[in-house]
Structures are given as C-alpha cells and as structure tokens.
Amino acid sequence: MFGAALPPIFRESAERYRNSHGTYASPDAVPFADALPRVTDRAFARLAEIAEITGAPQPLRVGVLGGGCSGFQYEIVLGEAGPEDLVFEKDGQRVLVDPVSLPFLQNAVIDFTEELIGARFVIENRMRRAPAAAAPHSRSDA
C-alpha cells in the first residue's frame, strides 16, 4: 500500500500522535494506520478508464481544504504525487493523500459513483461526526 520508508512529515506526525496517545507498534508506524482511508475497486477502475482515454495514468489527489463558515471541504482532483503523499495503488492506478489531510480522512471510503444526475468520485466519511464548522462534510463530490 505504501513504501517502507516514511516521509519525514509522517514520522513527525507519528511522534506527535505517540506523545498524545501512548505508543504504537514501531518507530516507522504510519499515524492513523488502523484508520487509513479505503479506496474502492470502482474508483481504481474509473482511474484506469481515465488513463485509457488520456493515454497516461492520472493519479487522483484527495485532500481536505479549510473552509469558511461552512467548515472543511474535500478536494478531489487529478494531479501528480508530492514527496510526502501517502500513495494507495492498485493495478498501476494511484490515489494520493497529503499528510495534512490524512487525519480528516480516517476511515473514509474513496469511491466512484454513477447516478442519473452524473458520475463522480465521492468520499464517504461516516466516522466524522462533529459540528459542521469543525469537520468535513460526510460526503463530497468531484
């Protein structure tokens, strides 16, 4: 799922997590490893379709943006990997999550859906239950 060597920001984040929550299995453990987001086969399949149409793989970048009075918002765009991104990969298709967004995507499901109103990538995050101004929406479209 991700490389053996963690980027520095993950190690720093893991250390902060350890200091506030006790210990974790190893010094290189990924913070929130027990609650990492999950990417569905449908999302990977759609990325494969996009790669076929464009002639090159297009990684899907998922992040969380600070919002005004409406709280946080999900950002779902096609883009290249950064040096500190967590990479989910299947069959040559990649989904990227930046380390700042990772805590807000705990237990989230990154999916692709087709409905009468259109087709889109979605994030379902039912584990995040807090006031709207303090937590991401439970579902977002791109």
JOTA-V862831 format. One record per pair of residues at least 12 apart in sequence whose ideal C-beta (glycine too) atoms are under 7 Angstrom apart, sorted by the first residue. I is the first residue (numbers start at 0). J is the second residue. Records with the same first field share a line. If there is no record, write none. Layout:
BEGIN
I->J + J
END
This chain:
BEGIN
0->87
1->29 + 85 + 86
5->27 + 29
6->82 + 83
8->83 + 98
9->29 + 30 + 98
12->30 + 98
13->28 + 29 + 30
16->30
31->101 + 102 + 105
34->105 + 106
36->96 + 104 + 107 + 109
37->108
38->87 + 94 + 109
39->108 + 109 + 110
41->110 + 111
42->94 + 109 + 110 + 111 + 120
43->89 + 90 + 92
45->111
46->59 + 92
47->90 + 92
50->92
56->91 + 92 + 93
57->77
58->77 + 78 + 79 + 80 + 93 + 94 + 95
59->75 + 77 + 94 + 95 + 120
60->76 + 78 + 95
61->73 + 75 + 94 + 95 + 96 + 104 + 109 + 122
62->74 + 97 + 100
63->100 + 103 + 104 + 135
68->132
69->131
70->131 + 132 + 133 + 134
71->103 + 134 + 135
72->136 + 139
73->122 + 135 + 136 + 139
75->120 + 139 + 141
76->141
80->93 + 95
81->97
83->97 + 98
84->96 + 97
85->98 + 101
94->109
103->135
104->124
105->126
106->124 + 126
107->122 + 123 + 124
108->123
109->122
110->123
119->140 + 141
120->141
121->138 + 139 + 140
122->138 + 139
123->138
124->137
125->137
END
